[in-house]
Amino acid sequence: MCEEHSPYSDFIPTLYKETGVKRRRMEFATVEDIFLQAEKLGVKEIIPSTMGEPLMYKGIEGIFELSQKHGIKINLTTNGTFPKLKVEQWANLIVPNTTDVKISWNGATAETAEKVMKGLNYNQVLEKVKEFIAFRNKLFTETGWYCSITFQLTFMQNNMHELAEIVKLAAELGVDRVKGHQLWTHFEEIKSLSMKETKESVSNGMSM
């Protein structure tokens, strides 16, 4: 579940205000130093973020430039909304410098996906993903570089009934793989969504 769109994340702005804790943003100079050290160590791939939406980071365009400069590919996880820029602009930055793009995907229908990810416009994101895949395919034809695309799921009781349809959708779109993980139940409000919540939910999960 992408925490940027979680229906259980409304308390976060209030929490920052009440505690005085500020959102942490890595200085870009630190990012530059990481790439420099990584090149010296022979690192071939970097994962810039697994939480939050990396395309919202103000220095994200520079990260792809560093990727090209140092010969280190990016492994990206995004919610698929492709904010701020047009999809083609993002694809121009991402695809040539990335080994795999994982897109958070938690439903085969708008009803389910939008319930899991608050504020999501399912049909809009679906069209953006189609456009992104078309660019990936075009670049592969022109250059031979292939960036794989993954649908990344969070296994929950309110979306696993659509798992088979999600896999079918991925195949139809040209998505390379579907992967997923169990819900991390960090607080009480989401424990009922876990596939590990009861013996029945565990049994249902195993039978899928």
Biotite code that builds the C-alpha atoms (Angstrom):
import biotite.structure as struc

atoms = struc.array([
    struc.Atom([0.000, 0.000, 0.000], chain_id="A", res_id=1, res_name="MET", atom_name="CA", element="C"),
    struc.Atom([1.528, 3.332, -1.049], chain_id="A", res_id=2, res_name="CYS", atom_name="CA", element="C"),
    struc.Atom([1.569, 5.484, 2.061], chain_id="A", res_id=3, res_name="GLU", atom_name="CA", element="C"),
    struc.Atom([1.189, 8.612, -0.076], chain_id="A", res_id=4, res_name="GLU", atom_name="CA", element="C"),
    struc.Atom([-2.364, 7.422, -0.834], chain_id="A", res_id=5, res_name="HIS", atom_name="CA", element="C"),
    struc.Atom([-3.204, 5.311, 2.211], chain_id="A", res_id=6, res_name="SER", atom_name="CA", element="C"),
    struc.Atom([-6.696, 5.962, 3.597], chain_id="A", res_id=7, res_name="PRO", atom_name="CA", element="C"),
    struc.Atom([-5.110, 5.606, 7.040], chain_id="A", res_id=8, res_name="TYR", atom_name="CA", element="C"),
    struc.Atom([-2.516, 8.378, 6.610], chain_id="A", res_id=9, res_name="SER", atom_name="CA", element="C"),
    struc.Atom([-4.741, 11.404, 7.342], chain_id="A", res_id=10, res_name="ASP", atom_name="CA", element="C"),
    struc.Atom([-3.173, 11.732, 10.777], chain_id="A", res_id=11, res_name="PHE", atom_name="CA", element="C"),
    struc.Atom([0.347, 12.311, 9.402], chain_id="A", res_id=12, res_name="ILE", atom_name="CA", element="C"),
    struc.Atom([0.122, 16.104, 8.764], chain_id="A", res_id=13, res_name="PRO", atom_name="CA", element="C"),
    struc.Atom([-1.362, 16.571, 12.245], chain_id="A", res_id=14, res_name="THR", atom_name="CA", element="C"),
    struc.Atom([1.367, 14.394, 13.737], chain_id="A", res_id=15, res_name="LEU", atom_name="CA", element="C"),
    struc.Atom([4.112, 16.539, 12.180], chain_id="A", res_id=16, res_name="TYR", atom_name="CA", element="C"),
    struc.Atom([2.396, 19.684, 13.493], chain_id="A", res_id=17, res_name="LYS", atom_name="CA", element="C"),
    struc.Atom([1.897, 18.356, 17.004], chain_id="A", res_id=18, res_name="GLU", atom_name="CA", element="C"),
    struc.Atom([5.391, 16.912, 17.412], chain_id="A", res_id=19, res_name="THR", atom_name="CA", element="C"),
    struc.Atom([7.289, 19.633, 15.587], chain_id="A", res_id=20, res_name="GLY", atom_name="CA", element="C"),
    struc.Atom([9.122, 16.923, 13.648], chain_id="A", res_id=21, res_name="VAL", atom_name="CA", element="C"),
    struc.Atom([9.857, 17.984, 10.075], chain_id="A", res_id=22, res_name="LYS", atom_name="CA", element="C"),
    struc.Atom([9.806, 15.797, 6.993], chain_id="A", res_id=23, res_name="ARG", atom_name="CA", element="C"),
    struc.Atom([13.362, 14.782, 6.247], chain_id="A", res_id=24, res_name="ARG", atom_name="CA", element="C"),
    struc.Atom([14.761, 15.542, 2.804], chain_id="A", res_id=25, res_name="ARG", atom_name="CA", element="C"),
    struc.Atom([18.191, 14.301, 1.803], chain_id="A", res_id=26, res_name="MET", atom_name="CA", element="C"),
    struc.Atom([20.448, 17.078, 0.548], chain_id="A", res_id=27, res_name="GLU", atom_name="CA", element="C"),
    struc.Atom([21.387, 16.590, -3.081], chain_id="A", res_id=28, res_name="PHE", atom_name="CA", element="C"),
    struc.Atom([25.092, 16.895, -2.239], chain_id="A", res_id=29, res_name="ALA", atom_name="CA", element="C"),
    struc.Atom([24.689, 13.687, -0.217], chain_id="A", res_id=30, res_name="THR", atom_name="CA", element="C"),
    struc.Atom([23.127, 11.970, -3.231], chain_id="A", res_id=31, res_name="VAL", atom_name="CA", element="C"),
    struc.Atom([26.054, 13.053, -5.413], chain_id="A", res_id=32, res_name="GLU", atom_name="CA", element="C"),
    struc.Atom([28.512, 11.668, -2.867], chain_id="A", res_id=33, res_name="ASP", atom_name="CA", element="C"),
    struc.Atom([26.636, 8.353, -2.718], chain_id="A", res_id=34, res_name="ILE", atom_name="CA", element="C"),
    struc.Atom([26.893, 7.920, -6.489], chain_id="A", res_id=35, res_name="PHE", atom_name="CA", element="C"),
    struc.Atom([30.585, 8.803, -6.426], chain_id="A", res_id=36, res_name="LEU", atom_name="CA", element="C"),
    struc.Atom([31.309, 6.241, -3.708], chain_id="A", res_id=37, res_name="GLN", atom_name="CA", element="C"),
    struc.Atom([29.080, 3.657, -5.381], chain_id="A", res_id=38, res_name="ALA", atom_name="CA", element="C"),
    struc.Atom([30.983, 3.965, -8.673], chain_id="A", res_id=39, res_name="GLU", atom_name="CA", element="C"),
    struc.Atom([34.293, 3.457, -6.878], chain_id="A", res_id=40, res_name="LYS", atom_name="CA", element="C"),
    struc.Atom([32.887, 0.323, -5.234], chain_id="A", res_id=41, res_name="LEU", atom_name="CA", element="C"),
    struc.Atom([31.654, -1.069, -8.540], chain_id="A", res_id=42, res_name="GLY", atom_name="CA", element="C"),
    struc.Atom([27.958, -0.776, -7.658], chain_id="A", res_id=43, res_name="VAL", atom_name="CA", element="C"),
    struc.Atom([25.780, -1.446, -10.712], chain_id="A", res_id=44, res_name="LYS", atom_name="CA", element="C"),
    struc.Atom([22.338, -0.487, -9.412], chain_id="A", res_id=45, res_name="GLU", atom_name="CA", element="C"),
    struc.Atom([20.805, 1.843, -6.823], chain_id="A", res_id=46, res_name="ILE", atom_name="CA", element="C"),
    struc.Atom([17.315, 1.815, -5.318], chain_id="A", res_id=47, res_name="ILE", atom_name="CA", element="C"),
    struc.Atom([16.608, 5.475, -4.449], chain_id="A", res_id=48, res_name="PRO", atom_name="CA", element="C"),
    struc.Atom([13.471, 4.861, -2.390], chain_id="A", res_id=49, res_name="SER", atom_name="CA", element="C"),
    struc.Atom([11.088, 2.111, -1.287], chain_id="A", res_id=50, res_name="THR", atom_name="CA", element="C"),
    struc.Atom([8.793, 4.393, 0.757], chain_id="A", res_id=51, res_name="MET", atom_name="CA", element="C"),
    struc.Atom([7.060, 7.564, -0.306], chain_id="A", res_id=52, res_name="GLY", atom_name="CA", element="C"),
    struc.Atom([6.913, 8.770, -3.908], chain_id="A", res_id=53, res_name="GLU", atom_name="CA", element="C"),
    struc.Atom([10.450, 9.288, -5.278], chain_id="A", res_id=54, res_name="PRO", atom_name="CA", element="C"),
    struc.Atom([9.239, 11.316, -8.255], chain_id="A", res_id=55, res_name="LEU", atom_name="CA", element="C"),
    struc.Atom([8.179, 14.033, -5.788], chain_id="A", res_id=56, res_name="MET", atom_name="CA", element="C"),
    struc.Atom([11.780, 14.482, -4.586], chain_id="A", res_id=57, res_name="TYR", atom_name="CA", element="C"),
    struc.Atom([12.908, 17.891, -5.838], chain_id="A", res_id=58, res_name="LYS", atom_name="CA", element="C"),
    struc.Atom([16.240, 16.525, -7.054], chain_id="A", res_id=59, res_name="GLY", atom_name="CA", element="C"),
    struc.Atom([14.915, 13.415, -8.805], chain_id="A", res_id=60, res_name="ILE", atom_name="CA", element="C"),
    struc.Atom([15.804, 14.631, -12.309], chain_id="A", res_id=61, res_name="GLU", atom_name="CA", element="C"),
    struc.Atom([19.398, 15.050, -11.123], chain_id="A", res_id=62, res_name="GLY", atom_name="CA", element="C"),
    struc.Atom([19.444, 11.471, -9.838], chain_id="A", res_id=63, res_name="ILE", atom_name="CA", element="C"),
    struc.Atom([18.809, 10.148, -13.333], chain_id="A", res_id=64, res_name="PHE", atom_name="CA", element="C"),
    struc.Atom([21.574, 12.424, -14.635], chain_id="A", res_id=65, res_name="GLU", atom_name="CA", element="C"),
    struc.Atom([23.935, 10.979, -12.002], chain_id="A", res_id=66, res_name="LEU", atom_name="CA", element="C"),
    struc.Atom([22.855, 7.501, -13.067], chain_id="A", res_id=67, res_name="SER", atom_name="CA", element="C"),
    struc.Atom([23.986, 8.200, -16.617], chain_id="A", res_id=68, res_name="GLN", atom_name="CA", element="C"),
    struc.Atom([27.166, 9.997, -15.540], chain_id="A", res_id=69, res_name="LYS", atom_name="CA", element="C"),
    struc.Atom([28.381, 7.215, -13.236], chain_id="A", res_id=70, res_name="HIS", atom_name="CA", element="C"),
    struc.Atom([27.046, 4.251, -15.208], chain_id="A", res_id=71, res_name="GLY", atom_name="CA", element="C"),
    struc.Atom([24.844, 3.085, -12.328], chain_id="A", res_id=72, res_name="ILE", atom_name="CA", element="C"),
    struc.Atom([21.300, 2.071, -13.155], chain_id="A", res_id=73, res_name="LYS", atom_name="CA", element="C"),
    struc.Atom([18.242, 2.908, -11.046], chain_id="A", res_id=74, res_name="ILE", atom_name="CA", element="C"),
    struc.Atom([15.696, 0.434, -9.674], chain_id="A", res_id=75, res_name="ASN", atom_name="CA", element="C"),
    struc.Atom([12.575, 2.529, -9.153], chain_id="A", res_id=76, res_name="LEU", atom_name="CA", element="C"),
    struc.Atom([9.363, 2.121, -7.159], chain_id="A", res_id=77, res_name="THR", atom_name="CA", element="C"),
    struc.Atom([6.563, 4.595, -7.918], chain_id="A", res_id=78, res_name="THR", atom_name="CA", element="C"),
    struc.Atom([2.805, 4.894, -7.435], chain_id="A", res_id=79, res_name="ASN", atom_name="CA", element="C"),
    struc.Atom([2.306, 5.423, -11.179], chain_id="A", res_id=80, res_name="GLY", atom_name="CA", element="C"),
    struc.Atom([0.768, 8.892, -10.964], chain_id="A", res_id=81, res_name="THR", atom_name="CA", element="C"),
    struc.Atom([3.813, 10.475, -12.691], chain_id="A", res_id=82, res_name="PHE", atom_name="CA", element="C"),
    struc.Atom([3.388, 13.914, -11.036], chain_id="A", res_id=83, res_name="PRO", atom_name="CA", element="C"),
    struc.Atom([4.564, 17.351, -12.209], chain_id="A", res_id=84, res_name="LYS", atom_name="CA", element="C"),
    struc.Atom([5.711, 16.297, -15.702], chain_id="A", res_id=85, res_name="LEU", atom_name="CA", element="C"),
    struc.Atom([4.075, 14.624, -18.693], chain_id="A", res_id=86, res_name="LYS", atom_name="CA", element="C"),
    struc.Atom([4.447, 10.841, -18.862], chain_id="A", res_id=87, res_name="VAL", atom_name="CA", element="C"),
    struc.Atom([6.695, 11.061, -21.921], chain_id="A", res_id=88, res_name="GLU", atom_name="CA", element="C"),
    struc.Atom([9.000, 13.490, -20.103], chain_id="A", res_id=89, res_name="GLN", atom_name="CA", element="C"),
    struc.Atom([9.266, 11.102, -17.155], chain_id="A", res_id=90, res_name="TRP", atom_name="CA", element="C"),
    struc.Atom([9.817, 8.167, -19.493], chain_id="A", res_id=91, res_name="ALA", atom_name="CA", element="C"),
    struc.Atom([12.666, 10.011, -21.219], chain_id="A", res_id=92, res_name="ASN", atom_name="CA", element="C"),
    struc.Atom([14.370, 10.393, -17.857], chain_id="A", res_id=93, res_name="LEU", atom_name="CA", element="C"),
    struc.Atom([13.505, 7.028, -16.335], chain_id="A", res_id=94, res_name="ILE", atom_name="CA", element="C"),
    struc.Atom([13.568, 4.322, -18.989], chain_id="A", res_id=95, res_name="VAL", atom_name="CA", element="C"),
    struc.Atom([17.131, 4.757, -20.375], chain_id="A", res_id=96, res_name="PRO", atom_name="CA", element="C"),
    struc.Atom([18.602, 4.804, -16.864], chain_id="A", res_id=97, res_name="ASN", atom_name="CA", element="C"),
    struc.Atom([16.512, 2.182, -15.082], chain_id="A", res_id=98, res_name="THR", atom_name="CA", element="C"),
    struc.Atom([16.574, -1.608, -14.871], chain_id="A", res_id=99, res_name="THR", atom_name="CA", element="C"),
    struc.Atom([13.091, -2.054, -13.418], chain_id="A", res_id=100, res_name="ASP", atom_name="CA", element="C"),
    struc.Atom([10.126, 0.199, -12.615], chain_id="A", res_id=101, res_name="VAL", atom_name="CA", element="C"),
    struc.Atom([7.838, -1.133, -9.901], chain_id="A", res_id=102, res_name="LYS", atom_name="CA", element="C"),
    struc.Atom([4.387, 0.444, -9.968], chain_id="A", res_id=103, res_name="ILE", atom_name="CA", element="C"),
    struc.Atom([2.181, 0.134, -6.882], chain_id="A", res_id=104, res_name="SER", atom_name="CA", element="C"),
    struc.Atom([-0.939, -1.667, -8.111], chain_id="A", res_id=105, res_name="TRP", atom_name="CA", element="C"),
    struc.Atom([-3.622, -2.849, -5.752], chain_id="A", res_id=106, res_name="ASN", atom_name="CA", element="C"),
    struc.Atom([-6.705, -3.649, -7.796], chain_id="A", res_id=107, res_name="GLY", atom_name="CA", element="C"),
    struc.Atom([-8.035, -4.749, -11.167], chain_id="A", res_id=108, res_name="ALA", atom_name="CA", element="C"),
    struc.Atom([-11.026, -2.425, -10.901], chain_id="A", res_id=109, res_name="THR", atom_name="CA", element="C"),
    struc.Atom([-11.359, 1.258, -10.086], chain_id="A", res_id=110, res_name="ALA", atom_name="CA", element="C"),
    struc.Atom([-13.594, 0.434, -7.121], chain_id="A", res_id=111, res_name="GLU", atom_name="CA", element="C"),
    struc.Atom([-10.997, -1.721, -5.381], chain_id="A", res_id=112, res_name="THR", atom_name="CA", element="C"),
    struc.Atom([-7.881, 0.254, -6.356], chain_id="A", res_id=113, res_name="ALA", atom_name="CA", element="C"),
    struc.Atom([-9.357, 3.589, -5.274], chain_id="A", res_id=114, res_name="GLU", atom_name="CA", element="C"),
    struc.Atom([-10.492, 2.095, -1.978], chain_id="A", res_id=115, res_name="LYS", atom_name="CA", element="C"),
    struc.Atom([-6.973, 0.909, -1.222], chain_id="A", res_id=116, res_name="VAL", atom_name="CA", element="C"),
    struc.Atom([-5.227, 4.081, -2.446], chain_id="A", res_id=117, res_name="MET", atom_name="CA", element="C"),
    struc.Atom([-7.067, 7.208, -1.327], chain_id="A", res_id=118, res_name="LYS", atom_name="CA", element="C"),
    struc.Atom([-7.279, 9.960, -3.951], chain_id="A", res_id=119, res_name="GLY", atom_name="CA", element="C"),
    struc.Atom([-6.203, 7.665, -6.773], chain_id="A", res_id=120, res_name="LEU", atom_name="CA", element="C"),
    struc.Atom([-7.845, 8.095, -10.173], chain_id="A", res_id=121, res_name="ASN", atom_name="CA", element="C"),
    struc.Atom([-7.565, 4.519, -11.393], chain_id="A", res_id=122, res_name="TYR", atom_name="CA", element="C"),
    struc.Atom([-8.500, 5.114, -15.017], chain_id="A", res_id=123, res_name="ASN", atom_name="CA", element="C"),
    struc.Atom([-6.144, 8.074, -15.284], chain_id="A", res_id=124, res_name="GLN", atom_name="CA", element="C"),
    struc.Atom([-3.227, 6.093, -13.864], chain_id="A", res_id=125, res_name="VAL", atom_name="CA", element="C"),
    struc.Atom([-4.069, 3.152, -16.142], chain_id="A", res_id=126, res_name="LEU", atom_name="CA", element="C"),
    struc.Atom([-3.746, 5.413, -19.189], chain_id="A", res_id=127, res_name="GLU", atom_name="CA", element="C"),
    struc.Atom([-0.457, 6.805, -17.894], chain_id="A", res_id=128, res_name="LYS", atom_name="CA", element="C"),
    struc.Atom([0.922, 3.295, -17.426], chain_id="A", res_id=129, res_name="VAL", atom_name="CA", element="C"),
    struc.Atom([-0.097, 2.383, -20.985], chain_id="A", res_id=130, res_name="LYS", atom_name="CA", element="C"),
    struc.Atom([1.715, 5.481, -22.267], chain_id="A", res_id=131, res_name="GLU", atom_name="CA", element="C"),
    struc.Atom([4.804, 4.676, -20.199], chain_id="A", res_id=132, res_name="PHE", atom_name="CA", element="C"),
    struc.Atom([4.912, 1.092, -21.493], chain_id="A", res_id=133, res_name="ILE", atom_name="CA", element="C"),
    struc.Atom([4.522, 2.295, -25.093], chain_id="A", res_id=134, res_name="ALA", atom_name="CA", element="C"),
    struc.Atom([7.549, 4.551, -24.644], chain_id="A", res_id=135, res_name="PHE", atom_name="CA", element="C"),
    struc.Atom([9.532, 1.704, -23.075], chain_id="A", res_id=136, res_name="ARG", atom_name="CA", element="C"),
    struc.Atom([8.737, -0.520, -26.046], chain_id="A", res_id=137, res_name="ASN", atom_name="CA", element="C"),
    struc.Atom([9.647, 2.217, -28.528], chain_id="A", res_id=138, res_name="LYS", atom_name="CA", element="C"),
    struc.Atom([13.014, 2.823, -26.863], chain_id="A", res_id=139, res_name="LEU", atom_name="CA", element="C"),
    struc.Atom([13.749, -0.906, -26.867], chain_id="A", res_id=140, res_name="PHE", atom_name="CA", element="C"),
    struc.Atom([13.085, -1.053, -30.623], chain_id="A", res_id=141, res_name="THR", atom_name="CA", element="C"),
    struc.Atom([15.351, 1.937, -31.231], chain_id="A", res_id=142, res_name="GLU", atom_name="CA", element="C"),
    struc.Atom([18.226, 1.179, -28.836], chain_id="A", res_id=143, res_name="THR", atom_name="CA", element="C"),
    struc.Atom([17.959, -2.406, -27.596], chain_id="A", res_id=144, res_name="GLY", atom_name="CA", element="C"),
    struc.Atom([17.793, -1.241, -23.961], chain_id="A", res_id=145, res_name="TRP", atom_name="CA", element="C"),
    struc.Atom([14.982, -2.944, -22.058], chain_id="A", res_id=146, res_name="TYR", atom_name="CA", element="C"),
    struc.Atom([13.612, -1.595, -18.791], chain_id="A", res_id=147, res_name="CYS", atom_name="CA", element="C"),
    struc.Atom([11.293, -4.135, -17.165], chain_id="A", res_id=148, res_name="SER", atom_name="CA", element="C"),
    struc.Atom([8.028, -3.015, -15.596], chain_id="A", res_id=149, res_name="ILE", atom_name="CA", element="C"),
    struc.Atom([6.494, -4.636, -12.516], chain_id="A", res_id=150, res_name="THR", atom_name="CA", element="C"),
    struc.Atom([3.137, -4.385, -10.807], chain_id="A", res_id=151, res_name="PHE", atom_name="CA", element="C"),
    struc.Atom([3.879, -4.416, -7.076], chain_id="A", res_id=152, res_name="GLN", atom_name="CA", element="C"),
    struc.Atom([0.991, -5.447, -4.819], chain_id="A", res_id=153, res_name="LEU", atom_name="CA", element="C"),
    struc.Atom([0.315, -5.391, -1.125], chain_id="A", res_id=154, res_name="THR", atom_name="CA", element="C"),
    struc.Atom([-1.587, -8.550, -0.192], chain_id="A", res_id=155, res_name="PHE", atom_name="CA", element="C"),
    struc.Atom([-4.665, -7.518, 1.782], chain_id="A", res_id=156, res_name="MET", atom_name="CA", element="C"),
    struc.Atom([-8.103, -8.896, 2.516], chain_id="A", res_id=157, res_name="GLN", atom_name="CA", element="C"),
    struc.Atom([-9.745, -6.105, 0.536], chain_id="A", res_id=158, res_name="ASN", atom_name="CA", element="C"),
    struc.Atom([-7.904, -6.672, -2.753], chain_id="A", res_id=159, res_name="ASN", atom_name="CA", element="C"),
    struc.Atom([-6.774, -10.295, -3.035], chain_id="A", res_id=160, res_name="MET", atom_name="CA", element="C"),
    struc.Atom([-10.090, -11.336, -4.564], chain_id="A", res_id=161, res_name="HIS", atom_name="CA", element="C"),
    struc.Atom([-8.874, -9.512, -7.696], chain_id="A", res_id=162, res_name="GLU", atom_name="CA", element="C"),
    struc.Atom([-5.412, -11.084, -7.829], chain_id="A", res_id=163, res_name="LEU", atom_name="CA", element="C"),
    struc.Atom([-6.117, -13.252, -10.891], chain_id="A", res_id=164, res_name="ALA", atom_name="CA", element="C"),
    struc.Atom([-7.566, -10.272, -12.771], chain_id="A", res_id=165, res_name="GLU", atom_name="CA", element="C"),
    struc.Atom([-4.570, -8.121, -11.829], chain_id="A", res_id=166, res_name="ILE", atom_name="CA", element="C"),
    struc.Atom([-2.259, -10.731, -13.356], chain_id="A", res_id=167, res_name="VAL", atom_name="CA", element="C"),
    struc.Atom([-4.411, -10.866, -16.508], chain_id="A", res_id=168, res_name="LYS", atom_name="CA", element="C"),
    struc.Atom([-4.376, -7.073, -16.766], chain_id="A", res_id=169, res_name="LEU", atom_name="CA", element="C"),
    struc.Atom([-0.607, -6.996, -16.386], chain_id="A", res_id=170, res_name="ALA", atom_name="CA", element="C"),
    struc.Atom([-0.206, -9.513, -19.205], chain_id="A", res_id=171, res_name="ALA", atom_name="CA", element="C"),
    struc.Atom([-2.533, -7.529, -21.461], chain_id="A", res_id=172, res_name="GLU", atom_name="CA", element="C"),
    struc.Atom([-0.650, -4.282, -20.831], chain_id="A", res_id=173, res_name="LEU", atom_name="CA", element="C"),
    struc.Atom([2.816, -5.735, -21.385], chain_id="A", res_id=174, res_name="GLY", atom_name="CA", element="C"),
    struc.Atom([3.876, -5.590, -17.739], chain_id="A", res_id=175, res_name="VAL", atom_name="CA", element="C"),
    struc.Atom([6.760, -8.019, -17.234], chain_id="A", res_id=176, res_name="ASP", atom_name="CA", element="C"),
    struc.Atom([5.896, -9.407, -13.820], chain_id="A", res_id=177, res_name="ARG", atom_name="CA", element="C"),
    struc.Atom([3.578, -9.134, -10.844], chain_id="A", res_id=178, res_name="VAL", atom_name="CA", element="C"),
    struc.Atom([5.090, -9.313, -7.373], chain_id="A", res_id=179, res_name="LYS", atom_name="CA", element="C"),
    struc.Atom([3.777, -8.630, -3.927], chain_id="A", res_id=180, res_name="GLY", atom_name="CA", element="C"),
    struc.Atom([4.296, -8.671, -0.195], chain_id="A", res_id=181, res_name="HIS", atom_name="CA", element="C"),
    struc.Atom([2.240, -9.041, 2.932], chain_id="A", res_id=182, res_name="GLN", atom_name="CA", element="C"),
    struc.Atom([0.825, -5.926, 4.559], chain_id="A", res_id=183, res_name="LEU", atom_name="CA", element="C"),
    struc.Atom([3.056, -4.533, 7.294], chain_id="A", res_id=184, res_name="TRP", atom_name="CA", element="C"),
    struc.Atom([0.627, -3.921, 10.149], chain_id="A", res_id=185, res_name="THR", atom_name="CA", element="C"),
    struc.Atom([2.361, -1.081, 11.970], chain_id="A", res_id=186, res_name="HIS", atom_name="CA", element="C"),
    struc.Atom([-0.807, 0.160, 13.689], chain_id="A", res_id=187, res_name="PHE", atom_name="CA", element="C"),
    struc.Atom([-4.148, -1.188, 14.873], chain_id="A", res_id=188, res_name="GLU", atom_name="CA", element="C"),
    struc.Atom([-6.321, 0.426, 12.192], chain_id="A", res_id=189, res_name="GLU", atom_name="CA", element="C"),
    struc.Atom([-4.960, -1.811, 9.443], chain_id="A", res_id=190, res_name="ILE", atom_name="CA", element="C"),
    struc.Atom([-4.596, -5.135, 11.268], chain_id="A", res_id=191, res_name="LYS", atom_name="CA", element="C"),
    struc.Atom([-7.988, -6.303, 10.024], chain_id="A", res_id=192, res_name="SER", atom_name="CA", element="C"),
    struc.Atom([-6.706, -6.009, 6.431], chain_id="A", res_id=193, res_name="LEU", atom_name="CA", element="C"),
    struc.Atom([-3.839, -8.442, 6.959], chain_id="A", res_id=194, res_name="SER", atom_name="CA", element="C"),
    struc.Atom([-4.023, -11.848, 5.308], chain_id="A", res_id=195, res_name="MET", atom_name="CA", element="C"),
    struc.Atom([-2.520, -13.150, 8.564], chain_id="A", res_id=196, res_name="LYS", atom_name="CA", element="C"),
    struc.Atom([-5.284, -11.744, 10.761], chain_id="A", res_id=197, res_name="GLU", atom_name="CA", element="C"),
    struc.Atom([-7.279, -14.951, 11.240], chain_id="A", res_id=198, res_name="THR", atom_name="CA", element="C"),
    struc.Atom([-7.001, -18.662, 10.455], chain_id="A", res_id=199, res_name="LYS", atom_name="CA", element="C"),
    struc.Atom([-9.655, -18.166, 7.766], chain_id="A", res_id=200, res_name="GLU", atom_name="CA", element="C"),
    struc.Atom([-7.763, -15.331, 6.074], chain_id="A", res_id=201, res_name="SER", atom_name="CA", element="C"),
    struc.Atom([-4.527, -17.373, 6.155], chain_id="A", res_id=202, res_name="VAL", atom_name="CA", element="C"),
    struc.Atom([-6.378, -20.331, 4.609], chain_id="A", res_id=203, res_name="SER", atom_name="CA", element="C"),
    struc.Atom([-7.940, -18.122, 1.935], chain_id="A", res_id=204, res_name="ASN", atom_name="CA", element="C"),
    struc.Atom([-4.549, -16.646, 1.090], chain_id="A", res_id=205, res_name="GLY", atom_name="CA", element="C"),
    struc.Atom([-2.960, -20.074, 0.733], chain_id="A", res_id=206, res_name="MET", atom_name="CA", element="C"),
    struc.Atom([-5.740, -21.273, -1.561], chain_id="A", res_id=207, res_name="SER", atom_name="CA", element="C"),
    struc.Atom([-5.256, -18.472, -4.071], chain_id="A", res_id=208, res_name="MET", atom_name="CA", element="C"),
])
